[in-house]
Amino acid sequence: MAASTESEGVEKAAILLLSLGQDEAAEILKNLGPKEVQKLGHAMAALKQVPRLQIEKVIDEFEDHAAKGAPVAVDNETIKAMLTKALGDDRAANLISRIMQGGDTAGIEGLKWMDAATVADMIRNEHPQIIATILVHLEYDQAGEVLKHFTERLRNDVLLRIATLDGVQPTALHELNEALKRVLSSASGNVKKAAMGGIRHAAEILNFVGQQVETAIVDNVREYDPELAQKILDEMFVFENLMDVDDRGVQLLLREVQSDSLIIALKGASQELREKVFKNMSQRAAEMLREDLESKGPVRLSEVEAEQKEILKIARRLADEGQIQLGGAGEGDAFV
């Protein structure tokens, strides 16, 4: 299976940065987010020796791309209209809220550069409401990893608060930044209520905590409020829910997934889902995948779940871009 377009793009970006001087490359990296910097860092570290012809090809491609571009006047209303047209009112609303917040969460931006264990140690002694407010501003996968480092009692309390969070009030956001300022020296600016938290947010975080932790948290929420627990489950999207994606969507997804990743992810999938994947590949590619699955030895559950999460990230990205349609989960989420 061909390498994903995203991986190729990251590699080209890494080559371009390495071809620049350190000062120039540093200026570019300053304008990127933590995940982009991490991806580029890994890609640069993975490059051993890059042939001169490959470097020249990347530079020529960049120059050609830049030459075709023209200055574009952009304002907030243009961005809002574009996102709403592309994603629809509901999906665009939360994204627009995140983008337009500006400096309202300056303290939290520092946490996005840290590993989950460090973030957990830093905030575990804060009030659960403050912790919940912090986690809803992190990426879902990072928030899920942070949750796993808490005690079961704190984990359950925080997730419940996330699920019932109806936006973030200015006072709460101010407290959040004050709590982080002690460690990150980040000052809070003028703040406004942010449309974050809620059932969907809680469900997205649970998608990244692992099945055992997920079950324990949902069981705890069910004791508190059975209806709320079911609403969270209904919003979750797990690997087996790829069965609900139409054939065209599966084909688009497979173009973005590395072969090795798919093999490991399918080790933990139902036969029904495997057949759906085979059906949406060429006959030769499907036969090769079947053979690879049969010859692949035992794989740790943690590895399987990790690869499934990576594929689900791609699926969510494609859904956010409007390329595929994802369905919600239900009672039959659990799988082995």
PyMOL commands that set and color helices and strands:
alter all, ss='L'
color gray80, all
select helices_A, chain A and resi 5-19+22-29+34-46+52-68+76-87+89-100+102-111+116-123+128-135+140-148+152-163+170-184+199-206+211-224+226-235+239-244+247-256+259-266+271-279+283-295+301-320+331-333
alter helices_A, ss='H'
color red, helices_A
deselect
rebuild
show_as cartoon
